[in-house]
């Protein structure tokens, strides 16, 4: 909102697509995409905004089985091969994977695979870090971006602003959006 995105901010997010218990024992890729819209109108406090986001996202997750392609087909937005029809920013959150007890003799490591291409204008990936003793170890964030739209320095500045804003709202969740230190 503060950087010119307006007050209706759509963000795409991948969902596991495994809400049906019948899929529990199947191996396969069932990922779907949901569009999470954030209403920032009225200059809410960060705490108020978090409540709005929670309410909207829970409503979206209740319909996560609706195939993204069908949602796009139903909404029928202007189409182009140059952009995603419903969002330009994707947020991917990976919680620390645990496979304890499934196969004790199997060691599992997560290895990032870089494709060299961005599927949307900007992807923010947040990975939860777990220490060896199982306690939370923080978050690791990666940004992937379309190089024909962003210079590396622009994305670095966005990352710095995100850290600045997150630091501010952790310190004072009652800050209004207009008071967040984005510059």
N, C-alpha and C positions, 0 to 999 in steps of 0.2 A: 504494500500500500504506500509506504513512505518513499519508495523508489519509483513510483509511477505506474504501478500495476492495477490501480483502481481499488474498489472495495469488494469486488467479487473475484476471489482468487481460486481458480481450479487447479488442483494438483493431482496428478495421477499416482497411483500406488499399486504394486503387484500384490495379489492375494494368493494364498496357497491353493485355493480351489478344492479343498478336501473337507468340505462340511458334511458330506455324507459318510456315515460310518462304514458303508460298504466299500469305500475306497481305502480304508486303513491298511489292508494287507496287499494292496496293489503297488507295483513299482511303476512310476510314470510321472509325466509332467502335466499337472492340471492347473497351472497358473492362469489366473484371470486378472484383468486390470479394472480398478474402480477409480472413479473421479471423485475426489473429496473437495467440496467447495467450502471456502472460508469466507464468511461475511464479516468484513472489518469496518462496516459503517458505524457512525456515531462515536468514533474515537473511544473505544472501550479500553478498560485496563487490561493488562496482560492476563490477569486472573479471569476476567469476564470473557476474553477471547478464547482462553483455554476451555471454558465451559461451553461456548458455542461450537468450538471445534469438536469437542467430545460428543456433544449431542448430534451434530451433523454426521460425524464419522460413524457413530453407532448405527444411525439410520441407514447409512450407505452399506455398512457391513451386513445389515439384515437382508440386503438384496444382492449380496456378492455373487450369487450363482447366475445372475443375469449376464450372459456373454457380452463382452465389451462391443463386439461387432454388431450385435442386435441393438444395443443402446445407441450406437452411432447411427445405425440404419433408422431407428425410430425417431431420433432427434433431427436427422437429416441436415447437419450443418454444412456450410460451404466446404467443398473438398478441394484438396490440393496435395500433390505428392511432396510438396515442400514443407509441410508441417502436419503435426498430429491434429485431428479435427476437434478435440475437446480439451487438450491441455498442452502446455509447452514444457512444464517442469514435472519431473517424476521424483518422488521420495520413496526410497527403498530402506526399510528398517530390518536389519537382521539381528535377531536375538541369538545369544550364545547357544550354539547347538550342543545338545547333550544326548548321547546315545548309551548312557550308562546302563548296564544290565542286559542290553539287547544281545551283544556278542562280545563278551569280555576279552576274548583273544584278538579282537579287531581294533586296530588303532585308526582313528579318524582325524584327518587334518583338513582344514578348509584352505583351498588354494584359489586365489583370485584369477580369473581368466579375463584378460584384456582383449577386446575385439578390435580396437583401433578405430571404431566408429561409434558415434552416439546415436541412439535410437530416437531421442527427443532433444530439444534445444539444451536442456540442462537436467542432469540427474544428480541428486544428492543421496548418497548412500551412507547410512549410519549403521555401524556394526558395534554391537555390545561386546565388550572385552570382559572375559572372566579369568581371574588369576588361577594359578595351579591349585590353590586350596579351595576353589569354587566360589570365592567372594567376588563381588563386582569390581571390575578394574577400570571402569570408565567407558568412553565411547571413542571410536575411531571413525572419522568421516572422510569420504572421498567425493570429489566432484568430477563428473564427466560432462563434457560440453561439446557442442557443435563448433568446430574450429572455423567454419565459414560465418558464424554469427558472433563469436566471442574471441577476443585476444586472451592469451594466458593471463596477462596482467589484470584484465577486467574480472576474470574469474577469481583470481587471488584477492582482489579488492572485495568481491562479494563474500568470499570466505571470511575475510577479516571483519567485515560488517556483521556477518552472522554470529561470529564469536563475540563481538562487542555487544550485540543485542542480547544474546543468551546470557552473558555475564550480568548485564543490567537487570534482566527480568528475574534471574535467580536471586539477586540481591534485593530487589523490590518488585514483587509481582503486581503491586498496585499502580505501577507506572502505566500511564495512558500511551497508546500507540504514538500520539503526537510528541510524546516526551522521550521516546527511545533514541539513543545516540547512534544514528546510522552513519553519520559523517565523522 
